[in-house]
């Protein structure tokens, strides 16, 4: 999938008016049927099946449907599993160049990891006025390492405001078939899913916000590399390690960053020569017999610990020259030129466009960072911005996207902890 891009000067883009807010439309039934038809070959290719748990708890009428997010196949799975008309909360860039079509499908655009007060109103409008269900991916971004990405806190506040049943769809095999790091190369994996009721309206009323968050965290607790091993799922494709350096950017043997490379079925550090094989079950095995991390999510979690230490020691800082795209409306991604992205515990600073652009974003602005690999087939991407404009940064430096996401999350948690400590002291 690609996105419409247009080259414009920064000054020209700044003059483009922010589009007026549009209420969610009822999904067009004919387009919904067409989507199910077009999804059929992909679902057949993965021999898709699903089951429904505690069906007696799933009542008729509009529902809030939550789903974990592993790949584009998730949308096709939803089209098969959700029988009633439904709106879809989606990223605003998904409407670029095709706004009319996407709104007719029932899409409700929002900006990832940007506070959007209007979204709550849109959800109520869809549920209460349109009388349609709403599909939402609360992780807001694809999983990098096959484990859940952070969820926003106090989701129970939203659930209580909406007052409808909350349903959960969990997929199995979708990540293994098409992990984000693997350059859109699809593997032969059977995909299944389960659907169950997480909360009835009465349960939402009786539970505290903290209790709801805890149940939600448990529902989104998964590890798809472990699932692959426990279920003896073989990935036999010879490209299974391609791009693995995107998430495993730091070598645990020499501690160097940006020198690892996943290619074919091997993973190597070009700085120290550490060489691993990736077996058919997703394990990494050192040829020298000194495996540090065989389980990929463990390696990724170690990288998080390293970043947390850098932040606490005051040594974390990241700089990258970038190409800059801007989205201010739904007509195009406007490529406005070159710039420089800086990130440290005080937040982001983006400068560029011959000195005309300066944007800063504090550490408590977002609990995570919208970042992606091979975004719309352009390149690896880091996005920052607000409700008026989003800046899409395509770094020249390789394999920094995962580190920026991890650092953003750890800096946010540190800032929140400091804020909580100050509140307790006062």
N, C-alpha and C positions, 0 to 999 in steps of 0.2 A: 504494500500500500504506500502511496506517495501523497504529498501535500502540495498544493499550489503555492509556488514561490514567485515573488516579484522583486526585482532590484529597485530600490528607491533610496533617496537621500534621507538622512535622519530628520532634517527639517521638514521634508514633505510628509513623512509619516507622523510627525508631531501635530500636523494640521488636520489629520483625519479624525473626524468626530467619533466618540465612543457610541456604539449603537444603542438604541433604546432597548430596554428590557422587554422581553416577550414572554407571556405566560405559556406554560406547557400546553401543547396540543394533544388532543386525543389521538392515539396512534392509528394510522390508516390501516385498516384490516387487510386490504389488498397488498400493501407493501409488506406487512407482516407475513402474509402467506408466501410472498415472493422470497422473503429472507429465509423462511423455513425451507423452501424449495432449493435455494442456492446453497444452503448449509448442508443439505443432504449428502452430497458427495464426500465432504470432509468428515462428517459423522460416520458415514459408512466405512471410510478408509480406516477409522480408528475403532470400528466395531462397537460404537457407543451404546451403552446400556445404563439405566439408572433405576434406583429404587426409592420408595417413599417410606420413611419411618413415621411412627405415631400419627398416621393419616387422620385418625379420629380427632386430633387436636387442631387440624388445619380447617378452619371454618371458611364459609363462602364470603364473598365481598372483597374489597380492596385490602392489600397487604403490603408491607414493606419487606422486600425480598433481598437478603444480603447474600453475597457470593464472593468466594476467594478469587484472586486474580493471578493467573499464571501465564496466559497467552491469549491471542486473538480468538482461539477456539472457544473460549469461555462464552462469548456472545452467541456463538452458534449453538452451544449447549443450552443456553438460556432459552433460545427460540424453540427448542424441542421440548424443554421441560415445563415452561410456563404456558399454561393453556389459556388463561384469561388475558384480556388486553392489558398492556403494561407500558409505562414510561420508563426511560433509562437515564440515570444520572451519568453523564459522560464528560470527558475533558473537553474544554472549549475548542481546542485545536482540532478536534474531530469533526467540527462543523465547517472548517475553513474550506472554501471552494464548493461546498455542497450543503449550505445551511438549510435550504428549503426541503431537500430530501431528508436530511437527518431529523429535522423537526417533525416532518410528517411521519417518520418512524416512531416518534414519541420521545426523542432525545431531549434531555434537560441539561444544557451546558453549564459547567462550573469550572473554576480555575483551581487546579490541584494545589493543595497545601496553601491556599489563600483564603482567609476568612471571608465567607460569602453569606451575609445575612439574608439575602434574597432567596437563597436556596431553600431555607426552611419554609418560606411562604410558597415557593413553587411546589414543594412536596405536599403541603397541605392542599394546594389547589388541585393537584393531580388526584390525590386520594379522595378529597371531599367533593370537589366540583366535577372533575372528569369522571370520578368513580372508577378510576383505573388503579391497578397495583403499581408499585414503583420498584425497579431493580436498581440496587446500589452496590458498588464495590468499595466498602469502607477503607480498605487498604490504600485505595487511590492510585496505586502503582503496581506494576508487575513485581513479583518476587525476583530478586537477584540470585539468591542461593538456594531456593526451594523451601525456605521457611517464611513464616508470616512477616510482613513488614509492619511497622508500628501502626496501631489504630489510634484515632483521636480519642481523647479522654471525654468522659461524661456523655457518652452516646445515649445513656439512659434519659438525659434531659430531652433529647430529640424524640426518643421513643414515647415518652410521656406526653409530649406536645402533640404527637401524631395520633396516638390512641388506637392504633390498628395492630393486628397480629404481626409478629416478626418471624419470617421464615428464613431458613439457612439452606443454601445449596453449596455443597462441598464437592470439588472435583478430585479425581485420582487419575494420574497419568497425563494430564494436560501439560504439566511442567516438564515431565520426562520426554514428552513428544517434541516440545518446542521451547527449550529454555532460552531466556532472553539473550544470554551471552553468546549463543551458538550461531549467530548470523542468519537467523530465519531458516535454518536447515532443519527440516522435519524428520523425525525418526519414526520407525514403525513400532507403535506402542498402543495397546488397547486402553481406551479411556472410559471411565465410569464416573458416576456421580450419585450422591445421596441428597435427598430433600427432607427436611424435618421442620417442625415448629419449634422455635427457640423460646418465644414468649407469647402467651395469650394477652389480650388487653387487661384482663384482671390481674395477671401476674405482673405486668408492667406497673400497674397501680400500687401493688403491695410491696414490690421490691425497692430497695434503695438504689441510688445511682451507682454506688460502689459495688453492690451485689450484681447489678446488670453488667457493669464493666467486667467484673470477674468472670461471669458466665460467657460473655462475648470473647474475652481473651482465651478461654478454654476452647471455644468453638473454632477460633482462628489459630489454634496451636497445632502446627503440623511441621513435618520435616520430610520432604518428598524424596530426598536421597536415601533416607532411612527406610521410607516406605518401599522404594525400589528394591533395596537389599532384602527386606523382610519378606517381600512377595516374589523374590527371585525373578525380577523383571530384567531381561537381558537387553541392553542397547548394543547392537552389533555393528552399527554404522561406524565407518572408519573416520568420521569427522567429529566424533563425540567430544573431543577435547578442544576443538577449534574455538578460539575466543575465550577460553577459561581464564586467561590472564586478566580479563576485564574485571573479574571478581577477586581472583587470587593475584593481586598486584604486588604483594610483598613476600619476599623469600624468607622463610623462617630459619634458613641455614646461615645466610650471610646478612640478613636484615635489609638488603637492598630493595628499592622500589622501582617499578617501571622497567625491569629487565626480564620479567618472566614472559613465557610464551606458551600457549596451548595450541597444538597443531596435530591434526590427525588423532592419534590415540596417546600422544605423549605430552608431557608438561615439563618445561625446562627453565632454569634460571641461567640467563646468558652471562651473568656476572660471576657466579661461583661454579657453574656447571652442574648443579643439583638436577637430577633427571628422574622423572616419575613416569610411570605408565598408568593410564586410566583404564581399568578393566571394564568388562561388560556390565558390572553391577554398580558402577559409579565410584569405586574405590580408587584412591591414588596410592601407588606402591612404588617406593624408591628402589631404583636399580642397585643402589649402593647398600641397601639393607638398613638405612637409617631414616625410615619414614617418620616424619614429624607429625603430619596430620593425614590420615587416610580418608577421613570423612570430610568432604568439602565444606559443609556448614561449620565444622569445628575450626577449620582454617580461617573462614570468614569471621567467625566470632573472635578468634585471636587477633585479627586485624583491627576489629573494633576495640579490643582491650588496649592495643598499641596506641590507637588514636586517643583513647580516653586518657592514657598516661601522658601523651604529648600535650593535651589540653590542660591537664592538671599541673604539668610542669611549666606551662607557658611557652612551649616550643612549637606548638602547631601553627603552621602558616602555609598557605598554598597559593601559588601564582601561576597563571596560564594566559598566554595570548590566545585570543578567540576570534572566530567569526561570529557576528551578531545578527540574529533575526528578531523581528518584533511582531507581535500580534496585538492589534488594537481593535480589529473588527473581524468579521468572518469571511472577508474577501480573499485574503492571502497572508502568507508568511512573508513579511517584508524584510529582505536582506539589506541591511543598512551599512555594512562595512566591517571594519576591524576594531578590536578593542583589547582590554586587559581585565581579567577577572582575578580579584584577590579575596581570599577567605581566611579568617582567623576567628578567635573567640569573640570578637566584637561584631562579627557578621560578615556580610558580603559587601564588596565595593566593585562596581563595574564602570569602567571609563572607556571612552573611545570616540569614534566618528570625528576624528580631527579635533578632539577637545570639546565637542559640543555635548557629549553624553557623560553624565555622572549620576549614578544611581547607587544608593546605599540601602542595605536591609539589615536590621538589627537581629541579634541572636534569638529573640523570642518571637520573631515574626512567624516562623513556621516550625512545627515539630519534626518535619522531615523535609526532604528536598526532592522536587520533581526532576528526576534524571532518568536517562534512558540510553540504550545501546542501539546504534544503527537506526536512529529515530527517523521514521518515514523514509528510510533508505538514504538519508543525508549523511549521518554520522552520529557518533556518541554525543550526548547533549546534557547540559545542565540548565535548568530554567529557574529564574527568579523574577519577581515582579509583584504587582498589586492588582487591584480591581480595574485599573485604568489601562495598564499595559503589561505585557509579559515579555521578558527578554530571554531568548533562546541562545545559549552560548555553546558554540561548537569548538572545543579546545584543540589546539595544535598538539599539545602534550598528550601522549597516549595513556590510557588506563588510570585516569584520575576520577572518573565519574563515581565509582563505588566509594572511594575514599571521601569525596565531598558529601555524599549522602550520609555515610556513617558519621562523619565529623559534625554535620548539621544536627543530626539526632543527639549526639553526645553533648554538643554545646548547648542545645535547647534544654536537655535534662539538667545540665549543670546550672543553667540560668534559673530554671524553675526551682531547683533545690535551694539555691541562694535566696530566691524570693520567699520560699516557704520558711526558711530559717529566720529571715528578717521579720516575717509576720508573726512567728512564734515568739520572738524576742520582744516584740512590741505588745 
